[in-house]
Amino acid sequence: MENKKSINTPAKWWPRIISGAIILVALVGCFFLRELSEYVFDLLIGVIMVFCAFEVENLLHKMDRPTWTTPIGLYPILCFAMIVISANTNLNFYHFILINLGILVLYFIALFAFPLIFSKLGNKMKVREGFIGSLGYYSFSKSMNTIFVCLWPTFLFSFAFIINHFTQLGISETANYYINSGVDLGLMGLVLLFASSMFADTFAMLTGRFIKGPKINLEKLGPGKSWTGFIGGIVGAMVASVVVFTIFNCFGGYSDLFNSLQISVWTFLLGGLFCGLFNMGGDLFSSLFKRRAVVKDFSQLIPGHGGVMDRCNGLLVNAVFVFVFFIILFA
């Protein structure tokens, strides 16, 4: 659901196409390297987390909302540490989620209390950052903004860690039987996540651009948002989900697993519907956030695309649904 002003001339397509091709090649390369170790793909997830987090933080700063930078940068590392511990112990995905939420609670308490306990330093920071208000309000605002960045995008995308290590984090005995026969649920989940998000973004952009249609009547979302693009994005995710099911169903182990659990193409089609809804929801929320910050893109890091967050805003939210979808099917 792109702003058509950004793609209104053929010349502006080339940077977008070239950058997209490079991203796709790099992504496919990470999938191949994942065969060496799941932690290779964790590295990609962590890099996306860090870039997205600091792009969101940068926009908060443009909105004069203070944050704690070091804790924001540290949180993806803590998420990675927890997935390593969980995957190599008796912990499961519930423990991973609860521990990460517990870290955020401790974050808030510590970050809120620090300027109040060290009030002299806290007042200096408040003046340096040009914050108007009491020290207590400054401390609360800064800690809440930091937690916001840790939640969106980092915590949301931490579910991609779980998907990547789904095999090790607690599944049903039936699924476990086929995993011992070579089925890799983490691979299938990641392919579904990235394929559905990429298809959704591409279909939304193309349908919104060429088919046109009524605009979404929310001015804060930007002039390029249309119902045609929204529906096109959902259809794209559904197409991707069917393609993913069809490809994996061609392999004996996956086909036997699907038959054993009575999973059909219609199951994945329904899952694709929600993948599209979650992906488009993430895109709309991101657009609302950018409009409030009065910017078009999160950054200019990727030619023709904007920032990493501009490409991953739907992916982050979609990761939560793909995790839930796989829990329903295989846990």
LOLUMDO-506228 format. One line per field, with one value per residue: residue number from 1; chain; x, z negated, y of N, C-alpha, C in turn. Coordinates in pm, whole numbers, always signed. Last residue first. Example, Ala and Ser with C-alpha at 12.3 -4.5 7.8 and 13.67 -1.06 7.14 Angstrom:
<rs>
num	(2; 1)
chaine	(A; A)
n.x	(+1285; +1319)
n.z	(-708; -780)
n.y	(-225; -569)
ca.x	(+1367; +1230)
ca.z	(-714; -780)
ca.y	(-106; -450)
c.x	(+1290; +1320)
c.z	(-787; -780)
c.y	(+3; -330)
</rs>
This chain:
<rs>
num	(331; 330; 329; 328; 327; 326; 325; 324; 323; 322; 321; 320; 319; 318; 317; 316; 315; 314; 313; 312; 311; 310; 309; 308; 307; 306; 305; 304; 303; 302; 301; 300; 299; 298; 297; 296; 295; 294; 293; 292; 291; 290; 289; 288; 287; 286; 285; 284; 283; 282; 281; 280; 279; 278; 277; 276; 275; 274; 273; 272; 271; 270; 269; 268; 267; 266; 265; 264; 263; 262; 261; 260; 259; 258; 257; 256; 255; 254; 253; 252; 251; 250; 249; 248; 247; 246; 245; 244; 243; 242; 241; 240; 239; 238; 237; 236; 235; 234; 233; 232; 231; 230; 229; 228; 227; 226; 225; 224; 223; 222; 221; 220; 219; 218; 217; 216; 215; 214; 213; 212; 211; 210; 209; 208; 207; 206; 205; 204; 203; 202; 201; 200; 199; 198; 197; 196; 195; 194; 193; 192; 191; 190; 189; 188; 187; 186; 185; 184; 183; 182; 181; 180; 179; 178; 177; 176; 175; 174; 173; 172; 171; 170; 169; 168; 167; 166; 165; 164; 163; 162; 161; 160; 159; 158; 157; 156; 155; 154; 153; 152; 151; 150; 149; 148; 147; 146; 145; 144; 143; 142; 141; 140; 139; 138; 137; 136; 135; 134; 133; 132; 131; 130; 129; 128; 127; 126; 125; 124; 123; 122; 121; 120; 119; 118; 117; 116; 115; 114; 113; 112; 111; 110; 109; 108; 107; 106; 105; 104; 103; 102; 101; 100; 99; 98; 97; 96; 95; 94; 93; 92; 91; 90; 89; 88; 87; 86; 85; 84; 83; 82; 81; 80; 79; 78; 77; 76; 75; 74; 73; 72; 71; 70; 69; 68; 67; 66; 65; 64; 63; 62; 61; 60; 59; 58; 57; 56; 55; 54; 53; 52; 51; 50; 49; 48; 47; 46; 45; 44; 43; 42; 41; 40; 39; 38; 37; 36; 35; 34; 33; 32; 31; 30; 29; 28; 27; 26; 25; 24; 23; 22; 21; 20; 19; 18; 17; 16; 15; 14; 13; 12; 11; 10; 9; 8; 7; 6; 5; 4; 3; 2; 1)
chaine	(A; A; A; A; A; A; A; A; A; A; A; A; A; A; A; A; A; A; A; A; A; A; A; A; A; A; A; A; A; A; A; A; A; A; A; A; A; A; A; A; A; A; A; A; A; A; A; A; A; A; A; A; A; A; A; A; A; A; A; A; A; A; A; A; A; A; A; A; A; A; A; A; A; A; A; A; A; A; A; A; A; A; A; A; A; A; A; A; A; A; A; A; A; A; A; A; A; A; A; A; A; A; A; A; A; A; A; A; A; A; A; A; A; A; A; A; A; A; A; A; A; A; A; A; A; A; A; A; A; A; A; A; A; A; A; A; A; A; A; A; A; A; A; A; A; A; A; A; A; A; A; A; A; A; A; A; A; A; A; A; A; A; A; A; A; A; A; A; A; A; A; A; A; A; A; A; A; A; A; A; A; A; A; A; A; A; A; A; A; A; A; A; A; A; A; A; A; A; A; A; A; A; A; A; A; A; A; A; A; A; A; A; A; A; A; A; A; A; A; A; A; A; A; A; A; A; A; A; A; A; A; A; A; A; A; A; A; A; A; A; A; A; A; A; A; A; A; A; A; A; A; A; A; A; A; A; A; A; A; A; A; A; A; A; A; A; A; A; A; A; A; A; A; A; A; A; A; A; A; A; A; A; A; A; A; A; A; A; A; A; A; A; A; A; A; A; A; A; A; A; A; A; A; A; A; A; A; A; A; A; A; A; A; A; A; A; A; A; A; A; A; A; A; A; A; A; A; A; A; A; A)
n.x	(+155; +57; -153; -125; +139; +113; -37; +137; +342; +196; +136; +389; +471; +313; +452; +681; +583; +502; +754; +970; +1017; +1043; +1259; +1465; +1344; +1305; +1308; +1489; +1762; +1755; +1775; +1632; +1362; +1086; +922; +791; +689; +550; +483; +235; +304; +426; +203; +49; +218; +212; -54; -51; +126; -10; -232; -114; -42; -289; -410; -234; -265; -534; -512; -341; -509; -675; -483; -415; -658; -674; -486; -494; -425; -440; -215; -143; -111; +111; +302; +319; +425; +673; +792; +780; +701; +492; +422; +578; +432; +175; +226; +322; +95; -81; +55; +46; -229; -260; -109; -263; -501; -405; -332; -579; -701; -534; -564; -837; -844; -531; -308; -185; -207; -215; -337; -484; -722; -903; -1054; -879; -1018; -1125; -882; -633; -479; -215; -161; -288; -171; +103; +98; -20; +161; +384; +291; +222; +466; +601; +441; +455; +737; +797; +625; +685; +955; +928; +788; +970; +1182; +1055; +997; +1129; +1151; +1300; +1200; +1159; +929; +746; +730; +642; +376; +292; +348; +378; +652; +899; +1126; +1257; +1105; +1128; +1317; +1183; +977; +1127; +1222; +982; +921; +1059; +901; +787; +1014; +1090; +956; +764; +896; +1101; +954; +815; +1022; +1088; +859; +867; +1098; +1021; +794; +903; +1090; +919; +763; +962; +1047; +795; +863; +1016; +1339; +1590; +1798; +1914; +1718; +1731; +1994; +1980; +1797; +1948; +2156; +1998; +1870; +1886; +1619; +1509; +1645; +1578; +1309; +1267; +1449; +1353; +1090; +1136; +1296; +1114; +939; +1110; +1158; +902; +891; +1086; +962; +737; +856; +997; +793; +657; +842; +1037; +1328; +1525; +1768; +1815; +1627; +1666; +1918; +1855; +1660; +1805; +1980; +1796; +1706; +1943; +1975; +1753; +1829; +2033; +1918; +1761; +1952; +2075; +1875; +1585; +1423; +1184; +1040; +1030; +1000; +1253; +1258; +1096; +1264; +1462; +1319; +1280; +1548; +1616; +1452; +1541; +1806; +1753; +1596; +1772; +1964; +1813; +1760; +2023; +2081; +1906; +2029; +2234; +2113; +2063; +2321; +2321; +2082; +2108; +2205; +1960; +1854; +2042; +1988; +1736; +1818; +1981; +1790; +1619; +1788; +1836; +1576; +1529; +1719; +1612; +1356; +1421; +1568; +1354; +1136; +1192; +1146; +865; +701; +580; +633; +561; +297; +164; +262; +155; +84)
n.z	(-1782; -1517; -1477; -1676; -1627; -1374; -1439; -1608; -1418; -1240; -1410; -1454; -1199; -1129; -1248; -1083; -822; -811; -820; -652; -496; -682; -831; -662; -462; -116; +143; +303; +117; -220; -394; -474; -706; -715; -504; -540; -841; -1076; -1280; -1194; -974; -1100; -1226; -1006; -892; -1090; -1071; -809; -838; -1022; -862; -663; -822; -917; -671; -570; -764; -726; -475; -532; -677; -467; -320; -496; -486; -222; -195; -522; -773; -934; -1041; -837; -618; -702; -723; -458; -349; -479; -371; -81; +77; +163; -35; +13; +233; +126; -84; +69; +223; +21; -69; +155; +169; -71; -20; +192; +62; -102; +94; +211; +2; +5; +265; +247; +56; +30; -40; +30; -160; -508; -747; -809; -670; -587; -400; -141; +184; +438; +703; +902; +1049; +1010; +731; +588; +708; +633; +349; +285; +393; +225; -35; +0; +66; -177; -360; -259; -273; -547; -658; -509; -577; -853; -855; -730; -917; -1142; -1071; -885; -880; -937; -1120; -1341; -1254; -1288; -1568; -1626; -1553; -1761; -1992; -1936; -2078; -2181; -2059; -1840; -1619; -1613; -1561; -1399; -1570; -1761; -1603; -1545; -1780; -1773; -1661; -1895; -2024; -1830; -1734; -1995; -2241; -2234; -2194; -2441; -2622; -2559; -2635; -2910; -2988; -2924; -3088; -3348; -3351; -3310; -3536; -3732; -3665; -3472; -3165; -2863; -2753; -2638; -2696; -2903; -3101; -3151; -3235; -3474; -3619; -3653; -3815; -4039; -4097; -4100; -4130; -3891; -3688; -3771; -3753; -3486; -3445; -3622; -3528; -3257; -3286; -3410; -3191; -3007; -3130; -3110; -2839; -2829; -2985; -2826; -2591; -2690; -2802; -2568; -2426; -2690; -2843; -2872; -2635; -2395; -2345; -2558; -2498; -2253; -2333; -2504; -2329; -2174; -2369; -2424; -2179; -2174; -2403; -2351; -2223; -2436; -2631; -2486; -2466; -2596; -2465; -2426; -2160; -1938; -1700; -1653; -1834; -1695; -1480; -1613; -1694; -1444; -1383; -1587; -1521; -1266; -1324; -1507; -1357; -1151; -1307; -1405; -1165; -1095; -1313; -1275; -1062; -1205; -1378; -1247; -1021; -759; -663; -648; -401; -263; -381; -302; -26; -30; -117; +92; +298; +196; +193; +468; +557; +431; +561; +821; +782; +686; +893; +1097; +1057; +1131; +1400; +1429; +1162; +915; +663; +469; +504; +395; +119; +111; +0)
n.y	(-2760; -2741; -2553; -2356; -2282; -2173; -1946; -1808; -1749; -1595; -1372; -1263; -1196; -981; -776; -773; -739; -475; -348; -385; -168; +33; -55; +9; +291; +315; +218; +348; +226; +215; +439; +655; +590; +582; +826; +1071; +1238; +1319; +1159; +1090; +937; +720; +605; +534; +344; +147; +69; -35; -252; -412; -474; -625; -846; -934; -1000; -1196; -1393; -1450; -1577; -1787; -1954; -2028; -2168; -2371; -2510; -2577; -2770; -2931; -3152; -3382; -3488; -3662; -3493; -3345; -3554; -3637; -3400; -3391; -3626; -3588; -3285; -3138; -2970; -2750; -2639; -2596; -2413; -2196; -2137; -2060; -1832; -1663; -1615; -1473; -1247; -1137; -1076; -870; -682; -624; -489; -260; -161; -96; +97; +276; +528; +766; +970; +867; +830; +1049; +1020; +770; +609; +477; +543; +316; +253; +80; -88; +13; +60; -137; -360; -320; -307; -552; -734; -674; -729; -1002; -1118; -1069; -1213; -1474; -1519; -1498; -1704; -1935; -1963; -2004; -2249; -2422; -2411; -2519; -2778; -3006; -3356; -3585; -3754; -3608; -3489; -3688; -3688; -3431; -3441; -3612; -3471; -3113; -2918; -2720; -2608; -2711; -2631; -2355; -2166; -1985; -1907; -1767; -1555; -1434; -1314; -1082; -893; -786; -680; -471; -236; -263; -301; -115; +117; +120; +148; +415; +549; +496; +636; +897; +937; +908; +1116; +1337; +1324; +1373; +1627; +1808; +1987; +1963; +1886; +1917; +1757; +1900; +1879; +1605; +1572; +1718; +1566; +1331; +1415; +1467; +1224; +931; +852; +942; +814; +532; +452; +396; +192; -7; -51; -121; -355; -524; -552; -669; -914; -1025; -1069; -1269; -1467; -1524; -1626; -1850; -2003; -2071; -2227; -2385; -2535; -2719; -2598; -2483; -2292; -2114; -2004; -1882; -1706; -1539; -1414; -1270; -1091; -956; -828; -657; -486; -305; -90; +1; +66; +291; +496; +590; +888; +1159; +1306; +1475; +1358; +1276; +1066; +887; +833; +690; +463; +345; +292; +118; -102; -178; -258; -471; -656; -723; -857; -1075; -1212; -1280; -1448; -1657; -1778; -1895; -2068; -2302; -2397; -2487; -2404; -2134; -2084; -2071; -1841; -1653; -1649; -1533; -1277; -1191; -1186; -984; -761; -737; -678; -433; -275; -289; -174; +82; +194; +177; +345; +598; +600; +608; +783; +751; +654; +829; +877; +662; +489; +147; -118)
ca.x	(+198; +160; -140; -253; +103; +189; -87; +10; +372; +253; +30; +308; +546; +281; +323; +692; +651; +401; +650; +941; +1003; +944; +1127; +1439; +1423; +1304; +1221; +1361; +1717; +1738; +1881; +1663; +1496; +1160; +987; +741; +793; +559; +620; +245; +230; +506; +316; -4; +186; +338; -4; -135; +156; +121; -249; -171; +59; -187; -471; -256; -132; -494; -604; -295; -396; -731; -552; -316; -603; -770; -456; -513; -399; -554; -283; -163; -218; -15; +264; +271; +296; +575; +777; +712; +803; +557; +343; +620; +574; +193; +170; +407; +220; -113; +32; +175; -162; -330; -68; -123; -501; -460; -232; -475; -754; -553; -434; -790; -904; -661; -370; -168; -293; -146; -263; -357; -620; -828; -1095; -915; -917; -1155; -999; -688; -623; -269; -105; -314; -315; +62; +156; -82; +24; +392; +341; +122; +356; +650; +462; +325; +665; +856; +631; +549; +917; +999; +731; +840; +1202; +1110; +887; +1180; +1065; +1357; +1216; +1270; +1051; +785; +762; +777; +468; +273; +419; +304; +549; +779; +1058; +1317; +1128; +1001; +1354; +1307; +946; +1054; +1316; +1053; +846; +1123; +980; +703; +943; +1178; +939; +746; +781; +1134; +1047; +741; +947; +1187; +902; +758; +1094; +1139; +784; +797; +1133; +1029; +699; +884; +1141; +861; +780; +940; +1209; +1487; +1708; +1990; +1748; +1604; +1949; +2072; +1761; +1822; +2186; +2084; +1792; +1998; +1717; +1453; +1653; +1713; +1365; +1184; +1463; +1489; +1114; +1056; +1343; +1233; +890; +1054; +1271; +958; +800; +1107; +1089; +720; +770; +1066; +896; +588; +811; +963; +1234; +1387; +1728; +1912; +1641; +1542; +1898; +1962; +1622; +1698; +2034; +1874; +1611; +1880; +2077; +1764; +1715; +2064; +2015; +1697; +1861; +2149; +1928; +1713; +1435; +1314; +1008; +1072; +875; +1201; +1338; +1050; +1140; +1497; +1370; +1164; +1470; +1680; +1441; +1405; +1780; +1834; +1549; +1647; +2002; +1868; +1649; +1943; +2161; +1888; +1907; +2266; +2161; +1951; +2279; +2439; +2105; +2039; +2302; +2054; +1781; +2029; +2117; +1749; +1725; +2038; +1906; +1569; +1729; +1947; +1645; +1447; +1730; +1748; +1371; +1336; +1632; +1479; +1119; +1198; +1284; +937; +774; +500; +658; +698; +388; +189; +228; +256; +0)
ca.z	(-1922; -1549; -1392; -1658; -1757; -1389; -1341; -1662; -1540; -1192; -1364; -1569; -1272; -1072; -1304; -1229; -859; -815; -916; -748; -429; -576; -891; -689; -565; -244; +44; +360; +232; -105; -390; -331; -674; -840; -528; -441; -751; -958; -1284; -1317; -954; -1017; -1306; -1104; -819; -1057; -1196; -842; -743; -1057; -987; -627; -747; -1012; -761; -499; -738; -847; -495; -448; -743; -578; -259; -467; -614; -275; -134; -378; -728; -854; -1121; -972; -616; -672; -841; -559; -303; -503; -515; -152; +9; +263; -23; -94; +245; +243; -112; -33; +288; +103; -161; +104; +280; -53; -129; +212; +166; -163; +2; +290; +42; -117; +219; +348; +23; +92; -94; +119; -42; -387; -692; -881; -617; -708; -449; -280; +80; +336; +623; +835; +1051; +1144; +835; +555; +722; +774; +428; +241; +447; +371; -2; -43; +163; -52; -376; -272; -145; -453; -709; -510; -436; -804; -916; -668; -778; -1146; -1085; -951; -862; -849; -986; -1347; -1261; -1151; -1497; -1663; -1473; -1620; -1967; -1966; -1979; -2233; -2166; -1972; -1642; -1654; -1650; -1351; -1448; -1800; -1669; -1434; -1748; -1845; -1569; -1794; -2083; -1870; -1664; -1850; -2204; -2261; -2089; -2315; -2621; -2541; -2495; -2829; -3005; -2861; -2943; -3302; -3374; -3216; -3407; -3735; -3653; -3596; -3258; -2946; -2795; -2616; -2593; -2779; -3042; -3112; -3111; -3368; -3580; -3580; -3679; -3983; -4050; -4073; -4236; -4018; -3697; -3763; -3885; -3551; -3369; -3635; -3668; -3292; -3212; -3484; -3318; -2978; -3107; -3242; -2897; -2757; -3029; -2961; -2587; -2613; -2889; -2673; -2377; -2565; -2829; -2875; -2767; -2441; -2247; -2548; -2623; -2260; -2239; -2559; -2436; -2112; -2303; -2529; -2224; -2076; -2409; -2426; -2150; -2310; -2654; -2519; -2348; -2642; -2485; -2468; -2264; -2070; -1764; -1570; -1862; -1824; -1456; -1546; -1795; -1522; -1295; -1587; -1651; -1285; -1230; -1546; -1483; -1120; -1231; -1496; -1246; -1008; -1290; -1392; -1035; -1094; -1434; -1262; -1159; -842; -665; -765; -510; -233; -393; -445; -74; +15; -197; -42; +309; +220; +68; +376; +604; +399; +416; +793; +835; +607; +761; +1104; +1033; +987; +1354; +1452; +1287; +1022; +776; +464; +539; +538; +164; +120; +0)
ca.y	(-2766; -2839; -2670; -2422; -2338; -2298; -2042; -1860; -1825; -1722; -1463; -1305; -1298; -1111; -814; -780; -863; -581; -310; -492; -297; +49; -61; -133; +225; +384; +154; +313; +307; +126; +339; +643; +637; +573; +698; +976; +1188; +1406; +1211; +1169; +1062; +810; +651; +628; +467; +212; +129; +80; -145; -356; -399; -495; -772; -889; -902; -1071; -1338; -1378; -1465; -1677; -1892; -1951; -2055; -2269; -2464; -2480; -2641; -2924; -3016; -3337; -3385; -3713; -3594; -3278; -3476; -3732; -3450; -3285; -3606; -3695; -3366; -3224; -3093; -2841; -2675; -2681; -2546; -2259; -2177; -2177; -1944; -1711; -1682; -1601; -1336; -1177; -1178; -991; -735; -688; -620; -339; -208; -191; -31; +249; +408; +651; +975; +907; +716; +1033; +1109; +806; +741; +453; +562; +416; +223; +197; -108; -6; +145; +2; -337; -331; -199; -427; -729; -659; -595; -904; -1122; -1012; -1069; -1409; -1523; -1404; -1568; -1882; -1944; -1886; -2130; -2398; -2368; -2384; -2685; -2886; -3238; -3484; -3809; -3704; -3408; -3656; -3811; -3469; -3359; -3648; -3596; -3235; -2946; -2783; -2535; -2735; -2773; -2417; -2278; -2045; -1980; -1888; -1646; -1500; -1436; -1192; -973; -848; -793; -582; -363; -246; -382; -255; +73; +118; +23; +307; +554; +443; +491; +838; +947; +819; +979; +1309; +1304; +1249; +1518; +1767; +1913; +2055; +1834; +2017; +1708; +1878; +2011; +1666; +1508; +1760; +1703; +1328; +1372; +1572; +1338; +1022; +823; +990; +960; +586; +488; +498; +317; +47; -15; -3; -238; -480; -498; -537; -823; -992; -970; -1144; -1410; -1469; -1507; -1745; -1947; -1995; -2092; -2384; -2425; -2768; -2644; -2582; -2400; -2191; -2078; -1983; -1811; -1621; -1498; -1376; -1182; -1035; -923; -767; -579; -427; -170; -36; -46; +167; +428; +538; +743; +1104; +1209; +1527; +1399; +1385; +1184; +939; +907; +815; +556; +390; +378; +251; -36; -130; -149; -354; -598; -654; -736; -975; -1160; -1194; -1328; -1570; -1701; -1805; -1942; -2208; -2374; -2508; -2548; -2187; -2091; -2179; -1967; -1684; -1695; -1671; -1357; -1204; -1275; -1120; -810; -763; -800; -549; -298; -337; -310; -6; +174; +102; +203; +571; +607; +482; +786; +806; +566; +779; +984; +661; +623; +250; +0)
c.x	(+113; +194; -52; -238; -27; +164; -17; -46; +244; +289; +87; +201; +466; +352; +282; +564; +655; +459; +538; +825; +952; +917; +1017; +1298; +1391; +1395; +1206; +1262; +1584; +1684; +1876; +1771; +1514; +1305; +1060; +794; +728; +678; +648; +384; +239; +434; +401; +109; +132; +314; +125; -88; +76; +159; -119; -196; +8; -81; -369; -314; -145; -352; -563; -383; -343; -619; -613; -379; -503; -727; -552; -475; -407; -543; -404; -242; -248; -131; +130; +226; +236; +435; +671; +688; +735; +663; +400; +543; +613; +337; +197; +357; +311; +12; +0; +157; -30; -266; -135; -75; -359; -460; -279; -367; -650; -600; -445; -655; -862; -712; -509; -237; -286; -234; -189; -275; -484; -709; -1034; -938; -971; -1046; -1020; -812; -695; -420; -182; -269; -351; -86; +104; -32; -44; +253; +341; +166; +251; +543; +508; +339; +532; +782; +681; +549; +777; +964; +796; +775; +1069; +1130; +935; +1068; +1119; +1271; +1264; +1296; +1174; +910; +813; +822; +612; +370; +408; +387; +481; +669; +923; +1233; +1175; +1018; +1230; +1346; +1069; +1022; +1248; +1162; +906; +1048; +1055; +785; +856; +1101; +1002; +864; +761; +1019; +1085; +831; +869; +1118; +1001; +794; +983; +1138; +900; +789; +1031; +1073; +803; +819; +1067; +957; +861; +846; +1142; +1348; +1592; +1899; +1819; +1626; +1821; +2030; +1853; +1780; +2060; +2118; +1878; +1941; +1837; +1550; +1601; +1719; +1498; +1249; +1380; +1503; +1250; +1086; +1269; +1296; +1007; +999; +1219; +1074; +848; +1015; +1115; +848; +760; +985; +967; +691; +736; +926; +1161; +1284; +1586; +1885; +1734; +1557; +1776; +1945; +1729; +1656; +1927; +1930; +1685; +1781; +2021; +1867; +1719; +1952; +2046; +1790; +1790; +2056; +1994; +1770; +1572; +1309; +1136; +1028; +900; +1069; +1293; +1128; +1082; +1373; +1403; +1208; +1347; +1612; +1500; +1391; +1640; +1806; +1621; +1592; +1878; +1906; +1698; +1828; +2085; +1964; +1872; +2145; +2206; +1999; +2163; +2404; +2229; +2056; +2239; +2155; +1874; +1953; +2114; +1882; +1735; +1950; +1968; +1682; +1683; +1897; +1760; +1511; +1650; +1765; +1507; +1353; +1554; +1551; +1253; +1174; +1297; +1078; +850; +574; +587; +732; +533; +282; +264; +195; +88)
c.z	(-2002; -1697; -1451; -1580; -1745; -1525; -1356; -1570; -1596; -1311; -1317; -1523; -1390; -1145; -1255; -1292; -1010; -860; -924; -841; -524; -503; -786; -746; -576; -343; -85; +262; +288; +12; -263; -308; -523; -823; -661; -467; -654; -870; -1166; -1333; -1078; -992; -1227; -1187; -913; -984; -1171; -970; -776; -966; -1032; -751; -712; -942; -859; -587; -668; -837; -616; -458; -665; -655; -365; -400; -592; -410; -184; -325; -575; -818; -1049; -1058; -757; -677; -820; -686; -404; -463; -549; -299; -86; +201; +81; -87; +139; +256; +3; -65; +191; +173; -85; +15; +231; +60; -116; +106; +191; -63; -63; +203; +124; -83; +97; +308; +124; +48; -34; +72; +46; -265; -564; -827; -684; -664; -585; -345; -56; +229; +518; +757; +996; +1149; +966; +663; +690; +793; +571; +324; +408; +433; +149; -5; +127; +56; -247; -286; -154; -320; -604; -555; -428; -658; -866; -725; -713; -1006; -1089; -957; -945; -823; -886; -1212; -1268; -1148; -1356; -1591; -1501; -1531; -1821; -1933; -2014; -2131; -2207; -2087; -1785; -1689; -1696; -1431; -1398; -1678; -1705; -1489; -1628; -1823; -1640; -1703; -1980; -1925; -1728; -1797; -2053; -2222; -2109; -2201; -2491; -2534; -2464; -2681; -2921; -2873; -2874; -3149; -3321; -3228; -3300; -3600; -3652; -3569; -3379; -3035; -2889; -2654; -2568; -2664; -2908; -3045; -3061; -3233; -3469; -3533; -3593; -3838; -3988; -4013; -4223; -4133; -3829; -3769; -3874; -3681; -3428; -3566; -3683; -3434; -3259; -3417; -3402; -3104; -3083; -3232; -3037; -2808; -2959; -3012; -2724; -2616; -2818; -2765; -2480; -2528; -2695; -2866; -2758; -2583; -2294; -2456; -2612; -2384; -2237; -2463; -2492; -2218; -2240; -2471; -2333; -2116; -2302; -2418; -2218; -2227; -2526; -2548; -2382; -2530; -2547; -2487; -2304; -2184; -1905; -1624; -1778; -1862; -1586; -1519; -1732; -1627; -1365; -1487; -1647; -1415; -1252; -1455; -1516; -1244; -1196; -1426; -1340; -1086; -1201; -1375; -1154; -1062; -1325; -1309; -1160; -990; -747; -776; -637; -347; -364; -467; -222; -32; -160; -130; +171; +227; +83; +244; +512; +440; +373; +645; +802; +651; +675; +971; +1023; +956; +1207; +1397; +1304; +1154; +901; +583; +542; +582; +310; +158; +0)
c.y	(-2864; -2853; -2780; -2553; -2416; -2362; -2177; -1967; -1888; -1810; -1597; -1404; -1351; -1224; -953; -831; -881; -713; -414; -461; -405; -82; -44; -149; +77; +314; +234; +253; +257; +208; +254; +538; +626; +617; +700; +836; +1090; +1367; +1305; +1229; +1151; +942; +751; +689; +574; +344; +204; +149; -19; -241; -336; -409; -632; -805; -846; -963; -1202; -1323; -1382; -1555; -1774; -1882; -1965; -2147; -2351; -2427; -2535; -2787; -3014; -3189; -3325; -3616; -3645; -3377; -3407; -3659; -3548; -3331; -3502; -3671; -3463; -3314; -3188; -2973; -2778; -2729; -2643; -2400; -2249; -2229; -2071; -1833; -1742; -1681; -1472; -1273; -1229; -1106; -864; -749; -697; -480; -296; -250; -138; +113; +390; +525; +851; +893; +751; +916; +1090; +890; +773; +588; +521; +422; +329; +157; +14; -25; +137; +97; -192; -303; -201; -310; -598; -647; -572; -763; -1017; -1011; -1003; -1258; -1449; -1402; -1470; -1736; -1885; -1857; -2003; -2271; -2334; -2328; -2541; -2782; -3122; -3362; -3704; -3768; -3498; -3569; -3780; -3596; -3399; -3571; -3639; -3359; -3077; -2797; -2592; -2681; -2801; -2564; -2355; -2168; -2054; -1972; -1778; -1592; -1507; -1323; -1085; -940; -864; -703; -486; -169; -383; -348; -74; +67; +9; +172; +441; +443; +429; +687; +877; +818; +880; +1163; +1272; +1220; +1384; +1651; +1873; +1973; +1933; +1972; +1803; +1833; +1994; +1801; +1572; +1700; +1756; +1467; +1372; +1539; +1449; +1150; +916; +967; +1015; +739; +561; +547; +430; +182; +53; +43; -113; -358; -445; -472; -682; -896; -928; -1034; -1277; -1405; -1443; -1616; -1831; -1929; -2009; -2241; -2435; -2657; -2699; -2630; -2511; -2311; -2168; -2069; -1921; -1731; -1591; -1470; -1300; -1135; -1014; -872; -688; -531; -302; -125; -93; +50; +294; +451; +712; +953; +1137; +1436; +1454; +1439; +1303; +1065; +962; +899; +691; +491; +430; +344; +104; -52; -90; -236; -467; -585; -655; -846; -1051; -1131; -1230; -1440; -1612; -1718; -1844; -2071; -2275; -2497; -2583; -2337; -2146; -2196; -2086; -1814; -1733; -1730; -1504; -1293; -1299; -1221; -954; -820; -837; -679; -420; -367; -367; -151; +76; +87; +132; +424; +571; +483; +656; +821; +617; +692; +937; +772; +635; +384; +123)
</rs>
